[in-house]
Amino acid sequence: MPSNKPIVIEKNEGEKIAYTVSGNKITFGEDELTLNLKSHERDDSAHIDICRDKYGNLVTGVIPNLAENYVAQIDIPPREYEYITDGVDDNGEPQEVQTPIPFDMKKCTLTLWALV
């Protein structure tokens, strides 16, 4: 069975947060934070910061005076499309329909930071 895991980059030396990948979802810690990456895909690239806040919780985004340490970053490339011929237009020319290519977790990048 082919792997459906993202590209993983270890940003620095040290222990990284545990994570699991299931379908389009990444779960961090012991079920502490789960993200469905497909729901974040859009026509432009998407970037998600995952930080540990001053209370020890995982949060998404960089929150001044609350989020203290990077844990991971996720980069999702822009949605891709294919063009499928679907009949003809009023002038008899082939008509194409823009159809999104299915989301592919393998095209996403997960950057892991050492736990502090």
Backbone torsions as a table, in degrees:
resi	resn	phi	psi	omega
1	MET	NA	130.2	-178.8
2	PRO	-68.4	149.7	179.5
3	SER	-73.0	141.3	176.4
4	ASN	-117.7	34.7	-177.5
5	LYS	-96.9	151.6	178.4
6	PRO	-73.4	168.5	171.0
7	ILE	-69.3	131.5	-177.6
8	VAL	-114.8	130.6	176.9
9	ILE	-121.6	128.4	174.4
10	GLU	-95.6	112.3	-171.4
11	LYS	-69.9	-34.4	-178.1
12	ASN	-151.0	175.0	-178.6
13	GLU	-77.5	148.3	175.4
14	GLY	125.6	172.4	-179.2
15	GLU	-66.7	137.5	179.9
16	LYS	-108.9	162.1	178.1
17	ILE	-67.3	143.3	175.4
18	ALA	-72.1	144.0	177.6
19	TYR	-149.5	156.0	174.0
20	THR	-131.4	151.8	177.8
21	VAL	-119.3	129.6	177.4
22	SER	-140.1	111.1	-177.1
23	GLY	63.2	-122.1	-179.8
24	ASN	-96.9	8.7	-174.4
25	LYS	-111.2	144.5	171.0
26	ILE	-118.3	130.5	177.2
27	THR	-114.2	130.1	-179.7
28	PHE	-106.5	148.0	-179.5
29	GLY	64.0	-157.3	178.1
30	GLU	-94.7	78.0	-177.8
31	ASP	61.3	28.4	-177.8
32	GLU	-77.8	-38.9	-178.5
33	LEU	-147.8	125.6	177.7
34	THR	-122.9	133.2	177.6
35	LEU	-123.7	131.4	172.7
36	ASN	-91.9	103.1	-174.1
37	LEU	-64.9	-30.8	179.2
38	LYS	-59.2	-36.0	-178.8
39	SER	-71.1	-13.1	178.2
40	HIS	-99.1	-4.8	179.5
41	GLU	-70.5	139.1	178.3
42	ARG	-150.6	-174.6	-177.3
43	ASP	-72.4	-19.4	173.8
44	ASP	-108.2	160.8	178.0
45	SER	-64.6	152.7	179.8
46	ALA	-121.7	144.3	179.3
47	HIS	-131.0	129.0	179.9
48	ILE	-122.9	123.5	174.2
49	ASP	-94.2	136.9	175.8
50	ILE	-122.1	121.7	-175.2
51	CYS	-126.0	161.6	171.2
52	ARG	-100.2	125.3	-178.4
53	ASP	-85.6	176.9	-175.1
54	LYS	-67.5	-11.1	176.8
55	TYR	-97.5	-0.2	179.3
56	GLY	91.5	4.8	-179.0
57	ASN	-90.5	151.1	172.0
58	LEU	-82.1	135.1	178.0
59	VAL	-135.0	154.3	173.7
60	THR	-98.0	138.9	-179.9
61	GLY	95.5	160.3	177.2
62	VAL	-97.3	112.4	-175.1
63	ILE	-111.2	110.1	-178.8
64	PRO	-55.0	137.7	178.7
65	ASN	65.5	9.0	177.8
66	LEU	-130.5	-56.5	179.5
67	ALA	-77.4	120.9	-173.1
68	GLU	-102.7	-34.7	-174.3
69	ASN	-138.6	136.6	171.4
70	TYR	-67.0	140.5	174.0
71	VAL	-114.0	-44.1	-178.6
72	ALA	-158.5	162.2	171.8
73	GLN	-136.0	143.3	179.4
74	ILE	-122.8	130.7	175.3
75	ASP	-117.5	125.5	-179.2
76	ILE	-114.1	122.3	-178.6
77	PRO	-69.7	162.9	178.7
78	PRO	-60.1	149.0	176.0
79	ARG	-58.7	140.1	177.8
80	GLU	-106.7	153.6	-178.7
81	TYR	-128.5	155.1	167.9
82	GLU	-122.5	156.6	-178.3
83	TYR	-112.7	122.0	-175.5
84	ILE	-113.0	131.8	177.2
85	THR	-68.9	128.7	-176.5
86	ASP	-137.7	79.5	178.2
87	GLY	80.6	-159.3	-179.3
88	VAL	-129.6	156.5	178.2
89	ASP	-86.4	-172.7	-177.4
90	ASP	-62.4	-21.8	-179.9
91	ASN	-95.1	5.0	179.7
92	GLY	82.6	6.8	179.0
93	GLU	-84.8	148.5	177.1
94	PRO	-57.7	138.0	179.8
95	GLN	-108.6	130.6	-179.5
96	GLU	-108.4	143.9	178.1
97	VAL	-115.0	131.6	178.4
98	GLN	-79.6	122.6	-178.6
99	THR	-125.5	128.7	179.7
100	PRO	-66.1	139.0	173.3
101	ILE	-77.6	138.8	-178.6
102	PRO	-54.0	144.8	178.9
103	PHE	-56.8	139.7	-179.2
104	ASP	-130.1	106.8	-179.3
105	MET	-57.0	-31.1	-177.2
106	LYS	-66.0	-14.4	179.1
107	LYS	-92.7	-6.6	178.7
108	CYS	-86.0	157.6	178.3
109	THR	-120.7	130.2	175.8
110	LEU	-111.9	114.8	177.6
111	THR	-102.5	125.5	-177.9
112	LEU	-107.2	136.9	178.0
113	TRP	-108.5	149.2	177.3
114	ALA	-64.4	140.4	176.7
115	LEU	-73.9	136.9	-177.5
116	VAL	-99.5	NA	NA
